[in-house]
Structure formats: C-alpha cells, structure tokens
Amino acid sequence: MRTDHHWSSLGAFYAAEEFSATARVPFVPLDDYERHSKDGYVGTLYGYSNNIILKENPEEFFWFVPKANYTTTYYNRSFGSPYEGSLFMDIENTAPVSWYMTYMSGDDHIVKVDTEMPNGRRLCIIKDSYGNALIPFLTSSFETIYVVDMRYFNLNAISFMREQGITDVLFAMNSFSANGPNTDAMETIRVQ
C-alpha cells in the first residue's frame, strides 16, 4: 500500500493464488469475494513517520470477504479459552491507521478457521501481521486453517502442528521481520 508497510488485499490475493497452485489445492477467483472499502486510509507508514504528506494524501483501504461459509474460533496464546468470532473486525469506529486490523482483529491470538472444503488438508500459517490478509483467500482451499503469530505463540510449534493434524505449513511474513526484529521468535519455532 502507499501509506502502509503491509501489502494490499489484492497483493495478498495474488500470493494466496500462487501458494494454492504450489500446494495443489483449489482456489477461487476474486469474483467469489465481496469487496469492501473505506476512503481516508493513512496506515502505518504515517503512524511511524508522522509525515504530513502521507496524512494529506490518504488512500482507499479495501478488503475482500469470502462468500463461502466458514467459522472462525479465537484462542489465547496457549490455545485455551476458545470463542467464536468474525474473521473480520468492524473498523467503522476505528482510527484509519488501524484499519489493517480488520483481519482477525490483530495478531496476539491463535485463530482456527473451519471451512466447507472437504479435502482433508489442514494448513498452519506461521506469520507476522503480513500474513493476516492471506487468510480470507485460503478459505476455499483448505478444510481447516490455523493461524499463529510467531511473536505471540507460547506453545511448541512442532507439537502443536502434530496434535492438530497439520498437512501443510505456510510461513507468511515480510523478509524484514524474519531477518530482523523477529529472528529470535522465528528461530524458536524452527528448532523446537
């Protein structure tokens, strides 16, 4: 995006499309999603810099909601206290700099998405905030999707994936994150 360091929903769609092709799972076209948008977005690049040029040149924030049926369950960092919720946070009364949080309301929880795709494929996405925008586009590709943020995951990742019967793993983060401030979190997940 122009005012945010995250990729746009359309960029996430193309990444999900490539991943689905590599994983050899079904993938539905963009027409199978409802497009939502809000004008006036100034994202994290403005939040980090307070650059007046960014603030005075907001962009459209848009996201795509799957038409397919699915349920979303949220858990705490230790995979406890489950509750059902929406995959998308209502951002109507949220400051524009936080609109990217529409995806799963942020990062500090484990998310499970159960879909109607009866293919037995169970995906675990290990991600930072970049991975959030991918999740909606994989709801027609995998039967179950688990989403864990490497920065807030308190469990042994290998044991967790075995217990959940994971068949596929996707690391979805920006290269700056994996090679920078989150290197230790990534290494913990890698060597457990």
N, C-alpha and C positions, 0 to 999 in steps of 0.2 A: 504494500500500500504506500501511498505517497506520504502520509503523515504518521505511519505506524511501522515499527520494525517487524511485525508479523506479516505473513503472506495473506493475500486476499482469499476470500472463499472460492473464487474461481481458480486461483493458483492451487489451492488445496484439492479442488475437484480434479485437476489435471494430474496431480501427484497420486491421488487415490486411484485414478484410472490406470496409471502406469503400474502401480503396485498390484492392483487386481489382475492385470494382464500377466504379470510375473508370477503371481500366486495361482493363476489359472482358476479364478473364481468368477462368477457372474458379476456384471457391472451394468448399471442402468444409466441411460443418458440424462443430461441435465434437465430435459423436459419432464422427468419424473420427480421433480422437486418443485416446491413453491418458493418463489423468490420473494424475500422481504428486504426492505431497505429503510434507512433513515438518513436524512441530509444533515450536514453540520458536523461531521466527524473530524475530530483532531485527536489522533491517537498518541501512542507512547513517545513518538519522536518529539512531539510538542511537550509532552509531560516531562521528558528528560531534559529538554533544552530550553523550554520557555521562549522559543524563537517566535517572535511576533509575526513573522512572515507565514509560518505554518498556521498560527491561530487565525490569521486573516484570510486564509485560503483553505477552508475545510473541504472535505471530500464526502462522497456518498459512502456510507457503510452498508454493505449488503451481505446477506447470508441466505442459504438455501435449506429448507426444511423438507425432509423426506416425506413422500406421500405414502410410502409403505408403513405398515404397522410395526411398532416396536415398543418395548417397555424399558425404562431406564431406572436402575437402582443405584443409589449412592451408599457408600460405606465410609467409615472413618479410615484413618491411615493404617490401622491394624486389621482392616477387613471386618469390623464389627459395626453394630448399630445401623443396620440397613433401613433405608426408607425409599419408597418410590417417589420419583420426581420427574420433571421435564428435562429433556436433553438440552433445552434452550432456556436461558434466563430471560425474563421480561426486562428489557432495558429502557422501557418508556420513561421511567423516573431516575435514570442513571446518568451520571455525567458523561459526556461524549468520550472523554479519554478512557473510560472503562467499558465501552460498548463491546470490545472483543470478548469480554466475559460472558457474552450471550451463549457461548459454547460451554456447557456444563457448569456454569457459574464459577469458573475458576479452576484452580489446579490442586488444591490441598485435600483431595479425597480420592478414593478408588471408585470407579464407575463401571457398572456392568450394563451392557445393552443386549437384551434378548430380542431377536428378530423373528420373522416368519420364513427365513431362508433355511429350508430343511436339508442342509448339505453336510451336517456334522462337523463343519470347520469352526474352530474356536480360536479367535485371534486375541493376542495380548499386545497392546500398544504401550511401549515404554517411551515416554515423551517428556518434553517441556511444553510450554504454552503453545509452541508452533503446532504441535500435533492436534490441538483441540479442534481446529477447523476441518481436519480429515474425517473425524468420527461420523458425521452425518452421511458422508458419501460411501461409507463401507457397510451401511445397514442393509443393503441388498446383496451383499457379497459373503457375509459370514453369519452363521447361526447365532453365535454369541461373541461379543466383543468386551474384553476387559481393558480398562484404561488406567494406567498407573503413571504418576509423575515421579520421575527418578529423584526429585528433590524432596518429596514428602512421603516416600514409601517406606514403612517401618518393618517390612517382612523380608524373609529370604526369597528373592525373586524366583530362583530355580524351584524351590519347594512349592511356592505359590502356583507357578505355572503347571507343575506336575499335578497338584491337587485339583486344579480347575480343568484338567484335560486339554491343555492348550495344544493346538496343532500348528499354529503359525505365530510368528513374532515379528513385530514391526517396530523399529526404532525410529521415532519421528521427532526430530529436534533440529534446531539450526546448528550449523557447524561451529559457530561462535560459542554456543552453550556447551557442546560436547567436548570442545577443546579448550574451554576457558573456565569460567567460574563453577561449572558443574562437573568438572573432570573427576573429582573425588566421588560424587554420587554415582556417576557412570561406572567408575571402576569398582565400586562396592557391588553394584548389580552384576557386573561382568564376572567377578571372581567368586561369588557366593557358591 
